[in-house]
């Protein structure tokens, strides 16, 4: 079998403010880009699983070396996907406004924890949290945006998580269970989470040497504030995200929260890990 390089994403032709930049990014982020479709048509015939969930490049089997030559190794921010699929997004400035979901998970009382523990012990605890959070989020098709102090941030875009609101809510519940919130003895680290769905600008920002794929906009700020407002073992979900995931109804607890900097309160659905299996969509 002879492998030819799959076609590049050709973002270059749309750089510098020329028409089409946003449209190209939007197609990639939504999973409708024809270049990705052509890549999948070739790579899906190359053995073997596991594969990149976007382009179908194999991460195992006899052709992994060849895939590496073309840059189709696992992407560090989510090893279910290859770096090639996101290389253009990371190396060129630009992005697009898309409908997506944001998840923030925040350790409650981290300052008190740090005060009561030896620095090395606290470091090991945080490292365990980061590792567990990354595993859970990646397993739920998230882009792990960043770890900031005692918080993890994840983006769910349509190209990777087709039902992004539901996947973000599922991931939040799974993360709380993975940190022990369903254990009768209590969590090994206390966490609250916030999920917000809406329109965000998703694209590459930062320095020329180290661009980052991230999300910007009001929906990001809302998710961050919901995570801060969530109690230990709670997931606070915006009404829009809950509706998209099919969680609205008389059986769910709701709250109206006044968030900093917002003129109107925000309606949220409250999920508790103790009943997560019953309320988080599968």
C-alpha positions in Angstrom: 0.0 0.0 0.0 1.4 3.4 -1.0 0.6 6.3 1.3 0.5 9.8 -0.1 0.5 12.9 2.1 -3.0 13.9 2.8 -3.9 17.4 1.6 -3.1 20.3 4.0 -5.8 22.4 5.5 -4.8 25.4 3.4 -5.5 28.0 6.0 -2.6 30.1 4.6 -4.6 31.2 1.6 -7.1 32.8 3.9 -4.8 34.6 6.3 -4.2 38.3 6.7 -7.8 39.3 6.9 -8.7 38.0 3.4 -12.1 36.5 2.9 -12.7 33.0 4.0 -10.5 32.8 7.1 -13.4 32.6 9.6 -15.3 30.2 7.2 -12.4 27.8 7.0 -11.9 27.8 10.8 -15.6 27.4 11.3 -15.7 24.4 9.1 -12.8 22.7 10.9 -14.2 23.4 14.3 -17.6 22.1 13.3 -16.2 19.0 11.6 -17.5 20.0 8.1 -14.2 20.8 6.4 -13.8 18.9 3.1 -10.0 18.5 3.6 -10.7 16.5 6.7 -13.3 14.5 4.8 -10.7 13.6 2.2 -8.1 12.7 4.8 -10.6 10.4 6.5 -11.4 8.7 3.1 -7.8 7.7 2.8 -6.7 7.1 6.4 -9.7 5.0 7.5 -8.3 2.2 5.3 -4.9 2.2 7.1 -4.6 -0.3 10.0 -5.0 -0.1 13.0 -7.0 1.2 16.0 -6.9 3.4 18.0 -7.3 6.3 15.6 -7.6 10.0 15.5 -11.3 10.8 15.9 -11.1 13.5 13.3 -9.0 12.2 10.4 -8.9 8.5 11.3 -5.0 8.4 11.3 -3.9 5.2 13.2 -2.0 5.5 16.4 -0.9 1.9 16.4 0.0 -0.8 13.9 2.7 -1.0 11.2 2.1 2.5 9.8 2.6 4.6 12.9 6.1 5.6 11.8 4.8 6.8 8.5 2.0 8.7 10.3 4.6 10.4 12.4 6.5 11.6 9.3 3.3 13.4 8.3 2.8 14.9 11.8 -0.1 12.6 12.6 1.0 11.7 16.1 -1.3 12.0 19.1 -2.1 15.6 20.0 -0.9 16.4 23.6 -4.0 18.3 24.5 -6.2 15.4 23.6 -4.4 12.2 22.5 -7.6 10.9 20.9 -6.7 13.2 18.1 -3.6 13.8 16.0 -1.5 16.9 16.1 -1.8 17.4 12.3 -5.5 18.1 12.5 -4.8 21.0 14.8 -1.4 22.2 13.6 -2.8 24.8 11.3 -5.1 26.1 14.1 -2.2 26.4 16.5 0.4 28.0 14.1 -1.8 30.6 12.4 -3.8 33.4 14.0 -7.5 33.2 13.5 -10.6 31.5 14.6 -14.3 31.5 14.4 -17.4 32.0 16.5 -19.1 28.7 17.0 -21.6 27.1 19.4 -19.7 25.1 22.0 -19.6 24.2 25.7 -17.2 25.1 28.4 -16.4 23.2 31.5 -14.6 24.7 34.5 -13.8 22.5 37.5 -12.6 24.2 40.7 -11.0 22.7 43.8 -12.9 24.1 46.8 -10.8 25.4 49.7 -7.4 24.9 48.0 -5.8 27.6 50.1 -6.9 25.9 53.3 -5.7 22.5 52.0 -2.3 24.0 51.1 -2.0 25.6 54.6 -2.7 22.3 56.3 -0.3 20.1 54.2 3.4 20.0 53.6 4.3 21.6 50.2 5.4 18.3 48.7 2.2 16.5 49.8 0.1 19.3 48.4 2.1 19.1 45.1 1.4 15.4 44.8 -2.3 15.9 45.5 -2.6 18.6 42.8 -0.6 16.4 40.4 -3.1 13.5 41.0 -6.0 15.9 40.4 -4.5 17.1 37.1 -3.8 13.6 35.9 -7.3 12.3 36.8 -9.0 15.4 35.3 -7.1 15.1 32.0 -7.9 11.4 31.7 -11.7 12.0 32.3 -11.9 15.1 30.0 -10.0 13.4 27.2 -12.2 10.3 27.5 -15.2 12.6 27.0 -13.9 14.2 23.8 -12.8 17.5 25.4 -10.0 19.8 24.5 -8.1 20.3 27.8 -7.5 24.1 27.5 -5.5 24.7 30.6 -4.8 24.0 34.2 -4.7 27.3 36.2 -3.8 26.9 39.8 -6.6 24.9 41.4 -8.8 24.8 38.3 -9.1 22.9 35.0 -10.7 24.3 31.9 -12.0 22.3 29.0 -13.7 23.1 25.6 -16.2 20.9 23.9 -16.5 21.7 20.2 -18.8 20.1 17.6 -16.0 18.6 15.6 -14.9 16.5 18.5 -18.0 16.2 20.7 -21.1 16.2 18.5 -23.5 16.6 21.4 -21.1 19.0 23.1 -23.5 20.2 25.9 -24.3 16.6 26.9 -20.7 15.6 26.7 -19.6 18.5 28.9 -22.2 17.6 31.6 -21.3 14.0 31.4 -17.6 14.9 31.8 -18.3 17.1 34.8 -20.2 14.3 36.6 -17.5 11.8 35.7 -14.8 14.1 37.1 -16.7 14.5 40.4 -17.1 10.7 40.7 -13.4 10.2 39.8 -12.4 12.5 42.6 -14.5 10.5 45.1 -17.7 12.5 45.5 -19.9 9.5 45.2 -17.8 7.6 47.8 -19.6 7.5 51.3 -16.2 8.4 52.8 -16.1 11.6 50.9 -13.9 12.9 48.1 -10.2 12.7 48.2 -10.2 16.3 46.9 -13.3 18.6 47.0 -14.4 19.9 43.6 -17.3 21.9 42.2 -17.9 22.4 38.4 -19.7 24.7 36.0 -20.9 24.1 32.5 -22.0 26.8 30.1 -23.1 26.4 26.4 -23.3 29.2 23.9 -21.3 31.1 21.2 -17.6 31.5 21.8 -14.7 32.6 19.7 -12.5 29.5 19.4 -9.0 29.9 17.8 -5.3 30.3 18.2 -4.1 33.2 20.4 -0.8 34.0 22.2 2.8 34.5 21.1 4.2 33.6 17.8 6.4 31.0 19.5 3.7 29.4 21.6 0.2 29.9 20.2 -2.6 28.3 22.1 -6.0 27.0 21.0 -8.5 28.5 23.4 -12.1 29.9 23.7 -13.0 33.5 24.4 -16.3 35.2 25.1 -19.0 35.7 27.6 -19.9 32.0 27.8 -16.4 31.3 29.1 -16.8 33.9 31.9 -20.1 32.4 32.8 -18.7 28.9 33.1 -15.9 30.1 35.3 -18.2 31.9 37.6 -20.5 28.9 37.9 -17.6 26.7 38.9 -16.7 29.2 41.6 -20.3 29.3 42.8 -20.8 25.5 42.8 -20.6 23.7 46.2 -18.5 20.6 46.7 -20.0 17.8 44.6 -22.2 20.1 42.5 -22.3 20.8 38.8 -24.1 24.1 37.8 -25.3 24.1 34.2 -26.7 27.1 32.4 -30.3 26.7 31.2 -29.2 26.7 27.6 -26.8 23.9 28.2 -29.3 21.9 30.2 -31.9 22.3 27.5 -29.5 21.2 24.8 -28.7 18.1 26.9 -32.3 17.3 27.6 -32.0 18.0 31.4 -34.8 20.6 31.8 -38.0 19.5 33.6 -39.7 19.4 37.0 -37.3 16.7 38.3 -34.3 19.0 38.4 -33.2 21.5 40.9 -32.9 25.0 39.5 -31.4 28.2 40.9 -31.2 31.8 39.8 -27.7 33.2 40.4 -26.4 36.8 40.4 -23.0 36.6 38.7 -20.4 39.4 38.9 -20.6 41.9 36.1 -23.9 40.7 34.7 -27.0 42.9 34.7 -29.4 40.0 34.7 -29.3 36.8 36.9 -28.5 33.5 35.3 -30.8 30.5 35.6 -29.0 27.2 36.2 -29.8 23.5 36.7 -28.1 22.0 39.7 -26.7 18.4 39.4 -25.5 16.5 42.5 -23.1 13.6 42.1 -25.1 11.5 44.5 -27.8 11.3 41.9 -25.6 11.9 38.9 -26.3 8.5 37.3 -30.0 9.4 37.1 -29.6 13.0 35.8 -26.5 13.1 33.6 -27.3 11.9 30.1 -25.6 8.9 28.8 
